[in-house]
Amino acid sequence: MTTLVLTVVGVDRAGIVSAVAEVISAHGGNWENSELAELAGTFAGVVQVDVAPSRADALRNALGALDGLASIVVVTPGSPLTARSELAIRVIGNDRVGIVREVSSALGERGVNVVRMTTHTQDAAMSGGRLFQAEILAAAPIDTPAAEIVAALESIAADIQVEATVIQAG
């Protein structure tokens, strides 16, 4: 089997997931894993599909022909297994331009891979500004202590609060 990773984006409407699933099924593909979301009226999804190598190109073409959706298909060889610690990280601080860049840079500089990240902002009742919050699932090198990652994130600004929990060690 060939593993494809699809990225599908379009104006949100009823039936998008069904249309993508129908095309995958019609080409003998198996929908393995996915992350799907609607944000600001736009649907976006990332889907892992296994399909017979002989049908991969036809599946790609059919996905590209879906009305109103842009799709990108990548053939993936899979990722090499390395010893990593899985961390759940929560970051809260005053929102400002560049905060996601600062957080992701602090992680990347320590070899920490962002596996999944959800961010949002909300009104900060006490200060009258905006509050930024990120929930991050990360994979860190086995020899990088969680405390080092927390300290790096907290050093971004005095108002940043960080919680990190080791989910699984190597």
C-alpha positions, 0 to 999 in steps of 0.5 A: 500500500501507498500512504498519501497525506491529503490537505483539503481546503475550501469554503465550509459547507455541508457535504465536504467530508462526504465528498472526499470520503466518496472519492477515497472509497471509489478509488479503493483507498482506506481513510486511516487518520485525520484532523478536520476543522472549520475556522472562520468559514473555511474548512481545512482537513489533513487526511492519511489514506492508504491506497494501492500503488496502482490507484494512487495517481487516479485518486490524486487526480479525482481529489483535485477535481472536487468542486470548490476544494483545493487539495494537495497530496503528498506520498509519504514514506512514513517517519523513522522511529526514534526515541522521543518523549511525548509532552502535553504543553499549555501556554497562556500569556498576553496576546501579541504579534509574533507569539506563535513564532516565538513559541514555535522557535523556542521549541524548535531550537530544542529539537521539539517537534510540534505534533498538534497545536491548537491556539485561540485568543479571548478577551482578558477581563482583568487587563482589557487586552487579549489572552493567547492560549496554546495547547500543544502535543509535542515530541521532544528528544528523550534527553531533553528534560521537560523542565528545560522546555518549560524554562525556554517557553517561560523566558519568552516573556514575564507574562507567559505561563507554561504547564508541561506534562510528560505523557510518555517517555521514549 
